[in-house]
Amino acid sequence: MVEKRRIELMLCAGTGCVAGGAFQIIEGLEKEIAARGLEKEVSVVQTGCNGFCGQGPLMVVIPDNIFYGWLTLDDIPHLVEEHFLKGRPIEKLMFTPPEEKEVLPMLSDIPFFKKQLLVVLRNKGIIDPEKIDDYIARDGYVAIEKVLTSMSPDEVIEEVKISGLRGRGGAGFPTGVKWKIASQQKKTPKYLIANCDEGDPGAYMDRSLIESDPHAVIEGMFIAGYAIGSSEAFIYMRTEYQLAVDRMKTAISQAREYGLLGKDILGSGFDFDIEIREGSGAFVCGEETSLIHSIEGDIPEPRQRPPFPAQEGLWGCPTVINNVETLANVPVIITRGADWYSGIGTETSKGTKIFSLVGKINNTGLIEVPMGINLRDVIYDIGGGIPDGKEFKAVQTGGPSGGCIPADLLDAPIDFESLQKAGSMMGSGGMIVMDEDTCVVDVSKFFIQFTNDESCGKCVACRDGSEALLEVLTRITNGEGREGDVEFLEELGETIKDASMCGLGQTLPNPVLSTLRYFRDEYEAHIKEKRCPALVCRNLIQYYIDPDKCIGCLKCLKNCPANAILGELKYVHIIDQDKCTKCGQCLEECPPKVSAVIKVTGNDMDDLKQLSEIIPVPKKKKKKKTE
């Protein structure tokens, strides 16, 4: 047995890893460690999201800095015996095995982590989010002590203004300016709201932040409340985020127990407390005034501004609403200084930004990068490029309110102004990557369908405009596009932007307008040629079987749900186009080495329609040997 040493197993227990069985793996590790008598040498630490979501459940071994991915319960006995008992790390379980014997890879050697800069996510994968002592050990709540003992509210606001911190919820409004407006209001009480509604498809930044480091959000909320003169705060969370809600409840309870929330905090005379309000998942609650109405118990719909919430918000009182990522930046700004923070990023976009990197990308996960990094570095260096050697087509940023950015702009920096110039936006941080097999018309229809369903219906431009956009996009993807549809989409999109009352309506047409800007030819192919270049829109594609390749194996025939395939064993098959539902099952079932099923669209059909008229004929049979 090797010399005993203290080992900590940092096992991710964010939502993604939990869905993969992380809690069961933690329990299995603890049982196996106890059975081997290693309780004093090895401990299991439940952490929040590590970020590398596609490799979960995952575990980092400290101090070895070894990264194990895709763990299962069956791996546990062998792992404990070999690594933690005998000191022999298991290469086949490592995400990055050593290139040479006795040279173990460092976590920082993994490309996914190399170009990230962790400010908000500084504690991810390092602390147990359900233990306040872990947060305090990483300089947690030092910023609260600093502001209560040596800074006035105005000095705190000035420090945040100098830092250049802008809202991370979408609009990018300067945080210090918002705080200053609220602090100058004479009406009391004043309220603070942390927004963790997060309704964008493919986005999970706020949820993962709270699952990983809830005390960072609490500390940021405390400092914001101190700065604007608010003693009562709310954190608005989706009720679907049960793990995040539970961890925030635990963190708030612990902060109260330690005297960091409640009355006369640290003997300063300042009172501050936080209440959780759970929302039922309405996308419109991401808009400030709708969120306020939801907390008040009213229908969540926006109101005309001004007055702005910082002037007249919750129950008619001055209210600051900040995204949870915005607030988690604040303790670092206070402890390390505004000058340090403003040294990160670009001239107008300071600090870092968290993104959820999803879609057609090899490394899906939660990342934090400095403002100004370009899209190519994110997609190819951090994200590992496009799977299966496919070509990159576009990336959607900003969720349903954002736009699609094409390959020509891969070297563009990621900051508020550059994304807006490209026809998209920063948004809350969703980043959906698309490859060559993605139809941008279908993508636009998806997002417009989402926003149409989620529209509160209060203003005509958003309510009826989104419905009209959806109707035209549906016609186009069904092969019923008309001359003038493209021009109509452009005109209607611009009108919706100009006439909608709230920010959600004003950004609703972005997916359509951005794809028309960069992929107009794809729309025209759907309309004029009745062709979907990406072979996605079902009404514009057909399936045929190449008689020169078909071996009559029956796989496509047996698995066709519509019984649309004719043929016999070792006979050429054909597809009855009148019965075919275009589900694509035949293409999936056809053996890769055969590839007899062809998926075609538009003009290609004219050359291949003759295949549907071929009568099955027997393949050539080998002559029997004569006696």
C-alpha positions as CSV (number, residue, x, y, z in Angstrom):
1,M,0.0,0.0,0.0
2,V,1.3,3.5,-0.9
3,E,1.8,6.1,1.7
4,K,-1.5,7.5,3.0
5,R,-2.4,11.1,2.1
6,R,-5.5,13.2,2.3
7,I,-7.6,13.0,-0.9
8,E,-10.7,14.9,-1.7
9,L,-13.1,13.8,-4.4
10,M,-14.9,16.9,-5.8
11,L,-17.9,15.3,-7.4
12,C,-20.2,17.5,-9.5
13,A,-23.8,17.7,-8.2
14,G,-25.2,20.2,-10.6
15,T,-28.5,19.4,-12.4
16,G,-26.8,17.8,-15.4
17,C,-24.7,15.4,-13.3
18,V,-27.6,14.8,-10.9
19,A,-29.7,13.6,-13.8
20,G,-26.9,11.2,-14.7
21,G,-26.9,9.7,-11.2
22,A,-24.4,11.9,-9.3
23,F,-26.2,11.5,-5.9
24,Q,-26.1,7.7,-6.3
25,I,-22.4,7.8,-7.2
26,I,-21.7,9.9,-4.1
27,E,-23.5,7.4,-1.9
28,G,-21.7,4.5,-3.6
29,L,-18.3,6.2,-3.1
30,E,-19.0,6.8,0.5
31,K,-20.0,3.2,1.1
32,E,-17.0,1.8,-0.8
33,I,-14.6,4.1,1.0
34,A,-16.0,3.1,4.4
35,A,-15.8,-0.6,3.4
36,R,-12.1,-0.2,2.6
37,G,-11.4,1.7,5.8
38,L,-10.4,4.9,4.0
39,E,-12.6,7.4,5.7
40,K,-9.6,9.2,7.2
41,E,-7.7,9.4,3.9
42,V,-10.5,10.0,1.4
43,S,-13.5,12.3,1.6
44,V,-16.3,13.0,-0.9
45,V,-17.2,16.6,-1.5
46,Q,-20.5,17.5,-3.3
47,T,-19.9,20.5,-5.5
48,G,-22.0,22.5,-7.9
49,C,-21.7,22.5,-11.6
50,N,-18.2,21.9,-12.8
51,G,-19.1,23.3,-16.2
52,F,-18.1,20.4,-18.4
53,C,-21.7,19.2,-18.6
54,G,-21.3,16.8,-21.5
55,Q,-18.9,14.6,-19.5
56,G,-21.0,14.2,-16.4
57,P,-21.2,12.7,-13.9
58,L,-17.7,13.9,-13.4
59,M,-15.2,14.1,-10.5
60,V,-11.9,15.9,-9.9
61,V,-9.5,14.3,-7.5
62,I,-7.5,16.7,-5.3
63,P,-4.5,17.0,-4.9
64,D,-3.9,14.8,-8.0
65,N,-5.9,17.1,-10.2
66,I,-7.2,14.1,-12.1
67,F,-10.4,14.5,-14.1
68,Y,-12.7,11.5,-14.2
69,G,-15.7,11.7,-16.6
70,W,-18.8,9.7,-17.5
71,L,-18.7,7.9,-14.1
72,T,-21.1,5.1,-13.3
73,L,-21.9,3.1,-10.2
74,D,-20.1,0.1,-11.7
75,D,-16.9,2.0,-11.8
76,I,-16.8,2.7,-8.1
77,P,-15.3,-0.5,-6.6
78,H,-12.5,-0.7,-9.1
79,L,-11.8,3.1,-8.8
80,V,-11.6,3.0,-5.0
81,E,-9.3,0.0,-4.9
82,E,-6.9,1.0,-7.7
83,H,-6.6,4.8,-7.2
84,F,-7.5,5.5,-3.6
85,L,-6.2,2.3,-2.0
86,K,-3.3,1.3,-4.3
87,G,-2.4,4.8,-5.7
88,R,-2.8,3.8,-9.3
89,P,-5.1,6.2,-11.2
90,I,-7.3,4.6,-13.9
91,E,-6.5,5.9,-17.3
92,K,-9.6,4.5,-19.0
93,L,-11.8,6.6,-16.7
94,M,-9.9,9.8,-17.2
95,F,-11.2,12.5,-19.6
96,T,-7.6,13.2,-20.6
97,P,-5.4,10.1,-20.1
98,P,-1.6,10.8,-19.6
99,E,0.5,10.9,-22.8
100,E,3.4,9.4,-21.0
101,K,3.7,7.0,-18.1
102,E,3.8,8.7,-14.7
103,V,2.9,12.1,-16.2
104,L,-0.6,12.9,-15.1
105,P,-2.5,15.6,-17.0
106,M,-3.5,18.7,-15.1
107,L,-7.1,20.0,-15.3
108,S,-5.8,23.2,-16.9
109,D,-4.3,21.1,-19.7
110,I,-7.8,20.4,-21.0
111,P,-8.7,22.8,-23.8
112,F,-12.2,23.4,-22.5
113,F,-10.7,25.2,-19.5
114,K,-7.7,26.9,-21.0
115,K,-9.2,30.1,-22.3
116,Q,-11.8,30.5,-19.6
117,L,-11.4,33.2,-16.9
118,L,-13.4,32.5,-13.7
119,V,-14.6,35.5,-11.8
120,V,-18.3,34.8,-11.1
121,L,-17.7,31.0,-11.3
122,R,-14.5,31.3,-9.1
123,N,-15.8,28.7,-6.7
124,K,-17.4,26.2,-9.1
125,G,-16.3,22.7,-8.5
126,I,-14.3,23.7,-5.5
127,I,-16.7,24.2,-2.7
128,D,-19.8,22.5,-1.3
129,P,-22.6,25.0,-2.1
130,E,-24.5,23.8,0.9
131,K,-21.8,24.7,3.4
132,I,-21.3,28.3,4.3
133,D,-17.9,27.6,5.8
134,D,-16.6,26.5,2.4
135,Y,-17.6,29.8,0.9
136,I,-16.1,31.8,3.9
137,A,-12.8,29.8,3.4
138,R,-12.6,31.2,-0.1
139,D,-12.8,34.8,1.1
140,G,-16.6,34.7,1.2
141,Y,-18.4,37.6,2.9
142,V,-15.2,39.6,3.2
143,A,-16.8,42.2,0.9
144,I,-19.7,42.6,3.3
145,E,-17.3,43.3,6.2
146,K,-15.5,45.9,4.0
147,V,-18.5,47.9,3.0
148,L,-20.0,47.9,6.5
149,T,-16.7,49.0,8.2
150,S,-15.0,51.3,5.6
151,M,-17.4,52.3,2.8
152,S,-20.4,54.5,2.6
153,P,-23.3,53.6,0.2
154,D,-22.2,56.3,-2.2
155,E,-18.7,55.0,-2.2
156,V,-20.0,51.5,-3.0
157,I,-22.0,52.8,-5.9
158,E,-19.0,54.8,-7.2
159,E,-16.8,51.7,-7.1
160,V,-19.4,49.7,-9.1
161,K,-19.7,52.6,-11.6
162,I,-15.9,52.7,-12.1
163,S,-15.7,49.0,-12.6
164,G,-17.9,49.3,-15.7
165,L,-20.1,46.4,-14.7
166,R,-23.2,46.2,-16.9
167,G,-26.3,44.1,-16.4
168,R,-25.9,40.5,-17.4
169,G,-29.6,39.8,-17.9
170,G,-29.7,41.0,-21.5
171,A,-30.0,44.8,-21.9
172,G,-26.5,45.6,-20.5
173,F,-27.5,48.7,-18.6
174,P,-24.7,50.1,-16.3
175,T,-25.3,48.7,-12.9
176,G,-23.8,51.6,-10.9
177,V,-26.0,54.0,-12.8
178,K,-29.2,52.0,-11.9
179,W,-28.1,51.9,-8.3
180,K,-27.5,55.6,-8.2
181,I,-31.0,56.4,-9.6
182,A,-32.6,54.3,-6.9
183,S,-30.4,55.7,-4.1
184,Q,-31.5,59.2,-5.0
185,Q,-35.2,58.5,-4.7
186,K,-36.8,59.9,-1.5
187,K,-39.7,57.5,-1.3
188,T,-39.3,54.5,1.0
189,P,-39.1,51.6,1.5
190,K,-36.8,50.6,-1.3
191,Y,-36.6,47.1,-2.7
192,L,-34.0,44.9,-4.3
193,I,-34.9,42.0,-6.7
194,A,-32.5,39.4,-8.0
195,N,-33.8,38.0,-11.2
196,C,-33.3,34.2,-11.7
197,D,-36.2,33.6,-14.0
198,E,-34.1,32.5,-17.0
199,G,-36.6,31.3,-19.6
200,D,-34.4,31.1,-22.8
201,P,-34.3,27.7,-24.5
202,G,-30.8,26.3,-24.1
203,A,-29.9,28.6,-21.2
204,Y,-29.0,27.5,-17.7
205,M,-26.4,30.0,-16.5
206,D,-28.3,31.5,-13.6
207,R,-29.5,28.1,-12.4
208,S,-26.0,26.6,-12.4
209,L,-24.6,29.7,-10.7
210,I,-26.9,29.3,-7.7
211,E,-26.5,25.5,-7.6
212,S,-22.7,26.1,-7.5
213,D,-22.3,29.2,-5.3
214,P,-25.5,30.6,-3.8
215,H,-23.6,32.6,-1.2
216,A,-21.9,34.7,-3.9
217,V,-25.4,35.9,-5.0
218,I,-26.5,36.6,-1.4
219,E,-23.3,38.6,-0.7
220,G,-23.9,40.6,-3.9
221,M,-27.5,41.2,-3.0
222,F,-26.5,42.4,0.5
223,I,-24.0,45.0,-1.0
224,A,-26.6,46.2,-3.5
225,G,-29.2,46.6,-0.7
226,Y,-26.7,48.5,1.4
227,A,-25.8,50.8,-1.6
228,I,-29.4,51.8,-2.4
229,G,-30.7,51.8,1.1
230,S,-32.9,48.7,0.9
231,S,-33.4,46.3,3.8
232,E,-35.8,44.0,2.0
233,A,-34.9,41.9,-1.0
234,F,-36.5,39.2,-3.1
235,I,-34.9,36.6,-5.3
236,Y,-37.2,35.5,-8.1
237,M,-36.6,31.9,-9.2
238,R,-38.3,29.5,-11.5
239,T,-40.1,26.8,-9.5
240,E,-38.8,24.2,-12.0
241,Y,-35.3,24.9,-10.7
242,Q,-35.9,22.8,-7.6
243,L,-32.3,22.0,-6.9
244,A,-31.3,25.7,-7.1
245,V,-34.3,26.7,-5.0
246,D,-33.4,24.2,-2.3
247,R,-29.7,25.3,-2.2
248,M,-30.7,29.0,-2.1
249,K,-33.0,28.2,0.8
250,T,-30.2,26.4,2.6
251,A,-27.8,29.3,2.0
252,I,-30.2,32.0,3.2
253,S,-30.8,29.9,6.4
254,Q,-27.1,29.6,7.0
255,A,-26.4,33.3,6.4
256,R,-29.1,34.2,8.9
257,E,-27.6,31.7,11.4
258,Y,-24.2,33.4,11.0
259,G,-25.7,36.9,11.5
260,L,-25.1,37.9,7.9
261,L,-28.8,38.4,7.2
262,G,-31.4,39.8,9.5
263,K,-31.2,42.7,12.1
264,D,-28.2,44.8,12.9
265,I,-25.7,42.9,10.8
266,L,-22.2,42.7,12.3
267,G,-23.3,45.4,14.7
268,S,-23.5,48.0,12.0
269,G,-27.1,48.9,12.6
270,F,-28.0,47.9,9.0
271,D,-30.8,45.4,8.5
272,F,-31.2,43.2,5.4
273,D,-33.0,40.0,4.6
274,I,-34.0,38.0,1.5
275,E,-37.2,36.2,0.6
276,I,-37.5,33.7,-2.2
277,R,-40.4,34.1,-4.6
278,E,-41.0,31.2,-7.1
279,G,-42.4,31.9,-10.5
280,S,-44.3,29.4,-12.6
281,G,-42.1,29.7,-15.7
282,A,-43.6,32.6,-17.9
283,F,-40.9,33.8,-20.3
284,V,-42.3,37.4,-20.0
285,C,-41.3,37.5,-16.3
286,G,-37.8,38.0,-17.5
287,E,-38.9,41.6,-18.3
288,E,-38.5,43.8,-15.2
289,T,-42.0,45.2,-14.9
290,S,-43.7,41.8,-15.6
291,L,-41.5,40.3,-12.9
292,I,-42.7,43.0,-10.5
293,H,-46.3,42.3,-11.2
294,S,-45.7,38.6,-10.6
295,I,-44.2,39.2,-7.2
296,E,-47.2,41.5,-6.4
297,G,-49.6,38.7,-7.3
298,D,-50.9,40.3,-10.5
299,I,-50.9,39.1,-14.1
300,P,-47.3,39.1,-15.3
301,E,-47.4,41.6,-18.1
302,P,-45.2,44.7,-18.7
303,R,-46.2,48.3,-18.2
304,Q,-45.1,51.4,-20.1
305,R,-41.9,53.1,-19.0
306,P,-41.0,55.7,-17.6
307,P,-41.3,55.7,-14.7
308,F,-38.5,53.0,-14.5
309,P,-38.5,50.5,-11.6
310,A,-35.6,52.3,-10.0
311,Q,-37.9,55.2,-9.6
312,E,-41.3,53.4,-9.1
313,G,-41.3,49.7,-9.0
314,L,-42.5,47.1,-6.5
315,W,-45.7,48.3,-4.8
316,G,-44.9,51.8,-6.2
317,C,-41.6,52.1,-4.4
318,P,-38.0,52.5,-5.9
319,T,-36.8,49.0,-6.9
320,V,-33.5,47.8,-8.3
321,I,-33.7,44.6,-10.4
322,N,-30.4,42.9,-11.2
323,N,-29.7,39.5,-12.8
324,V,-28.1,37.0,-10.4
325,E,-24.9,36.9,-12.5
326,T,-24.6,40.7,-12.2
327,L,-24.9,40.5,-8.4
328,A,-22.3,37.7,-8.1
329,N,-19.7,40.0,-9.8
330,V,-20.1,42.6,-7.0
331,P,-18.2,40.9,-4.1
332,V,-15.2,40.5,-6.4
333,I,-15.3,44.1,-7.4
334,I,-15.4,45.2,-3.8
335,T,-12.6,43.0,-2.6
336,R,-10.2,43.2,-5.6
337,G,-11.1,46.8,-6.7
338,A,-12.8,48.4,-9.6
339,D,-9.5,49.0,-11.4
340,W,-8.7,45.3,-11.4
341,Y,-12.2,44.4,-12.7
342,S,-12.2,47.1,-15.4
343,G,-8.9,45.7,-16.7
344,I,-10.7,42.7,-17.9
345,G,-12.7,42.9,-21.2
346,T,-13.0,45.7,-23.7
347,E,-13.4,49.5,-23.5
348,T,-17.2,49.3,-23.2
349,S,-17.8,45.8,-22.0
350,K,-15.9,45.0,-18.8
351,G,-15.4,41.8,-16.9
352,T,-16.4,38.3,-18.0
353,K,-19.6,36.7,-19.2
354,I,-21.1,33.2,-18.5
355,F,-22.5,31.3,-21.5
356,S,-24.2,28.0,-21.8
357,L,-22.6,26.4,-24.8
358,V,-25.0,24.0,-26.5
359,G,-26.1,22.6,-29.8
360,K,-23.9,21.1,-32.5
361,I,-20.7,21.4,-30.5
362,N,-18.3,18.7,-29.2
363,N,-17.9,20.2,-25.7
364,T,-21.3,21.3,-24.3
365,G,-21.2,23.1,-21.0
366,L,-21.1,26.2,-18.8
367,I,-18.3,28.5,-19.6
368,E,-17.0,31.9,-18.3
369,V,-14.9,34.0,-20.7
370,P,-13.5,37.5,-20.7
371,M,-15.5,40.0,-22.7
372,G,-13.8,40.6,-26.1
373,I,-12.9,36.9,-26.8
374,N,-13.9,36.0,-30.3
375,L,-16.5,33.5,-31.3
376,R,-13.9,31.2,-33.0
377,D,-12.0,30.7,-29.7
378,V,-15.2,29.8,-27.9
379,I,-16.5,27.4,-30.6
380,Y,-13.3,25.7,-31.7
381,D,-10.9,26.0,-28.7
382,I,-13.2,25.8,-25.8
383,G,-16.1,24.0,-27.5
384,G,-13.9,21.6,-29.4
385,G,-15.5,22.4,-32.8
386,I,-18.3,20.8,-34.6
387,P,-19.1,17.0,-34.3
388,D,-18.5,14.5,-37.1
389,G,-16.4,16.9,-39.1
390,K,-19.4,19.0,-40.1
391,E,-19.1,22.6,-41.1
392,F,-20.0,25.4,-38.8
393,K,-23.0,27.4,-40.0
394,A,-24.1,29.8,-37.4
395,V,-24.4,30.5,-33.7
396,Q,-27.5,31.9,-32.0
397,T,-26.7,34.2,-29.1
398,G,-29.2,35.9,-26.8
399,G,-31.9,33.2,-26.9
400,P,-35.2,33.9,-28.6
401,S,-34.4,37.6,-28.5
402,G,-31.1,37.2,-30.2
403,G,-29.9,36.5,-33.7
404,C,-27.9,34.0,-35.8
405,I,-24.3,35.0,-36.5
406,P,-22.7,33.3,-39.5
407,A,-19.3,31.8,-40.1
408,D,-18.0,35.0,-41.8
409,L,-18.2,36.7,-38.4
410,L,-16.4,34.0,-36.3
411,D,-13.5,36.4,-35.6
412,A,-15.9,39.0,-34.2
413,P,-15.4,39.8,-30.5
414,I,-18.0,38.9,-28.0
415,D,-19.2,42.1,-26.3
416,F,-22.4,44.1,-26.1
417,E,-21.8,46.4,-29.1
418,S,-20.3,43.8,-31.5
419,L,-23.1,41.4,-31.0
420,Q,-25.7,44.1,-31.5
421,K,-23.9,45.3,-34.6
422,A,-24.1,41.7,-36.0
423,G,-27.9,41.7,-35.5
424,S,-27.9,39.7,-32.3
425,M,-27.4,40.5,-28.6
426,M,-25.7,39.3,-25.5
427,G,-28.9,38.3,-23.8
428,S,-28.6,36.4,-20.6
429,G,-25.9,34.1,-22.1
430,G,-27.4,31.3,-24.2
431,M,-25.2,30.2,-27.1
432,I,-26.6,27.6,-29.5
433,V,-24.2,26.3,-32.2
434,M,-25.6,25.1,-35.5
435,D,-23.9,23.0,-38.2
436,E,-24.4,22.6,-42.0
437,D,-27.4,20.4,-41.4
438,T,-29.4,23.1,-39.7
439,C,-32.1,24.9,-41.6
440,V,-32.1,28.6,-40.5
441,V,-35.7,29.0,-41.7
442,D,-36.8,26.2,-39.4
443,V,-34.7,27.7,-36.6
444,S,-36.4,31.1,-37.0
445,K,-39.8,29.4,-37.0
446,F,-38.9,27.6,-33.7
447,F,-38.0,30.8,-31.9
448,I,-41.0,32.7,-33.2
449,Q,-43.2,29.8,-32.2
450,F,-41.7,30.1,-28.7
451,T,-42.1,33.8,-28.4
452,N,-45.6,33.7,-29.9
453,D,-46.6,31.2,-27.3
454,E,-45.0,33.2,-24.5
455,S,-46.3,36.6,-25.5
456,C,-48.4,38.1,-22.8
457,G,-50.7,39.6,-25.5
458,K,-50.9,43.1,-24.0
459,C,-49.7,45.0,-27.1
460,V,-50.9,44.4,-30.6
461,A,-47.5,44.6,-32.3
462,C,-46.1,41.7,-30.3
463,R,-49.3,39.6,-30.0
464,D,-50.5,39.8,-33.6
465,G,-47.1,40.5,-35.2
466,S,-45.6,37.3,-33.8
467,E,-48.6,35.3,-35.0
468,A,-48.2,36.8,-38.5
469,L,-44.5,36.0,-38.6
470,L,-45.2,32.4,-37.5
471,E,-47.9,32.0,-40.2
472,V,-45.6,33.0,-43.0
473,L,-42.6,31.0,-41.7
474,T,-44.8,27.9,-41.4
475,R,-46.0,28.3,-44.9
476,I,-42.4,28.6,-46.2
477,T,-41.2,25.5,-44.4
478,N,-44.3,23.6,-45.7
479,G,-43.3,24.4,-49.2
480,E,-46.1,27.0,-49.7
481,G,-43.9,30.1,-49.7
482,R,-45.0,32.9,-52.0
483,E,-43.3,35.7,-53.9
484,G,-43.0,38.7,-51.6
485,D,-42.8,36.7,-48.4
486,V,-39.2,37.7,-47.7
487,E,-40.0,41.4,-48.1
488,F,-43.1,41.0,-45.9
489,L,-41.1,39.3,-43.1
490,E,-38.5,42.2,-43.2
491,E,-41.1,44.9,-43.1
492,L,-43.2,43.3,-40.4
493,G,-40.1,42.5,-38.3
494,E,-39.0,46.1,-38.3
495,T,-42.5,47.3,-37.4
496,I,-42.7,44.9,-34.5
497,K,-39.4,46.2,-33.2
498,D,-40.6,49.8,-33.4
499,A,-44.1,49.4,-32.1
500,S,-43.8,46.8,-29.2
501,M,-44.0,48.1,-25.7
502,C,-41.4,46.1,-23.9
503,G,-37.9,44.8,-24.6
504,L,-39.1,41.3,-25.3
505,G,-41.4,42.4,-28.1
506,Q,-38.8,44.8,-29.5
507,T,-36.3,42.0,-29.9
508,L,-38.8,39.3,-30.9
509,P,-38.0,39.6,-34.7
510,N,-34.2,39.3,-34.3
511,P,-34.0,35.6,-35.3
512,V,-35.9,36.3,-38.5
513,L,-34.2,39.5,-39.4
514,S,-30.7,38.2,-38.7
515,T,-31.2,35.0,-40.8
516,L,-32.7,37.1,-43.6
517,R,-29.6,39.3,-43.4
518,Y,-27.1,36.4,-43.7
519,F,-29.0,33.5,-45.2
520,R,-31.5,35.2,-47.6
521,D,-30.6,32.6,-50.3
522,E,-31.9,29.8,-48.0
523,Y,-35.3,31.5,-47.7
524,E,-35.4,32.0,-51.5
525,A,-34.6,28.4,-52.1
526,H,-37.6,27.4,-49.9
527,I,-39.9,29.8,-51.7
528,K,-38.8,29.8,-55.3
529,E,-37.3,26.3,-55.7
530,K,-39.4,24.5,-53.1
531,R,-36.1,23.2,-51.7
532,C,-34.6,23.0,-48.2
533,P,-30.8,23.1,-48.7
534,A,-30.3,21.6,-45.2
535,L,-32.7,18.7,-45.9
536,V,-34.7,19.5,-42.7
537,C,-38.2,20.7,-43.7
538,R,-40.2,17.5,-44.2
539,N,-42.6,18.8,-46.8
540,L,-39.7,19.7,-49.0
541,I,-37.9,16.4,-48.9
542,Q,-38.5,12.8,-50.2
543,Y,-36.8,9.5,-49.6
544,Y,-35.8,7.1,-52.4
545,I,-33.9,3.8,-52.5
546,D,-31.0,3.4,-54.9
547,P,-31.5,0.1,-56.8
548,D,-27.8,-0.1,-57.5
549,K,-27.0,-0.2,-53.8
550,C,-30.0,-1.9,-52.2
551,I,-29.1,-5.4,-50.9
552,G,-32.7,-6.3,-49.9
553,C,-31.8,-6.7,-46.2
554,L,-35.4,-5.8,-45.1
555,K,-34.2,-3.5,-42.3
556,C,-35.9,-0.4,-43.7
557,L,-39.0,-2.4,-44.6
558,K,-39.4,-3.9,-41.2
559,N,-38.9,-0.5,-39.4
560,C,-41.1,1.7,-41.6
561,P,-44.0,2.8,-39.4
562,A,-46.2,3.6,-42.4
563,N,-45.6,0.3,-44.3
564,A,-44.6,2.4,-47.3
565,I,-41.7,0.2,-48.4
566,L,-42.2,-2.7,-50.8
567,G,-39.7,-5.6,-51.3
568,E,-38.6,-9.0,-50.3
569,L,-35.4,-10.5,-48.9
570,K,-32.5,-10.0,-51.3
571,Y,-34.8,-8.1,-53.7
572,V,-34.5,-4.4,-54.4
573,H,-36.9,-2.3,-52.3
574,I,-38.9,0.7,-53.3
575,I,-40.7,3.5,-51.3
576,D,-44.3,4.2,-52.0
577,Q,-44.3,8.0,-52.1
578,D,-48.1,8.2,-51.5
579,K,-47.7,6.3,-48.2
580,C,-44.4,7.8,-47.0
581,T,-44.7,10.1,-44.0
582,K,-41.1,11.3,-44.4
583,C,-40.1,10.3,-40.9
584,G,-36.6,9.3,-41.9
585,Q,-36.7,6.0,-40.2
586,C,-35.6,4.2,-43.4
587,L,-32.5,6.4,-43.6
588,E,-31.5,5.6,-40.0
589,E,-32.1,1.8,-40.5
590,C,-30.2,1.5,-43.8
591,P,-26.7,0.0,-43.0
592,P,-24.0,2.7,-43.3
593,K,-21.9,0.5,-45.6
594,V,-24.8,0.2,-47.9
595,S,-26.4,3.7,-47.8
596,A,-29.1,2.8,-50.3
597,V,-31.7,5.2,-48.9
598,I,-31.3,8.7,-50.3
599,K,-32.8,11.9,-48.8
600,V,-33.3,14.5,-51.6
601,T,-35.0,17.8,-52.0
602,G,-36.0,20.3,-54.7
603,N,-34.3,20.0,-58.1
604,D,-32.6,16.7,-57.1
605,M,-36.0,15.0,-57.1
606,D,-36.5,15.4,-60.8
607,D,-33.5,13.2,-61.5
608,L,-34.5,10.6,-58.9
609,K,-38.2,10.3,-59.2
610,Q,-37.7,7.5,-61.7
611,L,-36.4,5.3,-58.9
612,S,-39.9,5.1,-57.4
613,E,-41.2,3.5,-60.7
614,I,-38.7,0.7,-60.6
615,I,-40.3,-2.7,-60.1
616,P,-38.4,-4.9,-57.6
617,V,-36.3,-7.5,-59.4
618,P,-34.3,-10.3,-57.9
619,K,-30.6,-9.9,-57.4
620,K,-28.3,-12.1,-59.4
621,K,-28.0,-15.4,-57.6
622,K,-25.0,-17.6,-57.5
623,K,-25.2,-20.7,-59.6
624,K,-25.6,-23.9,-57.7
625,K,-22.8,-26.4,-58.0
626,T,-23.8,-29.5,-60.1
627,E,-23.1,-32.9,-58.6
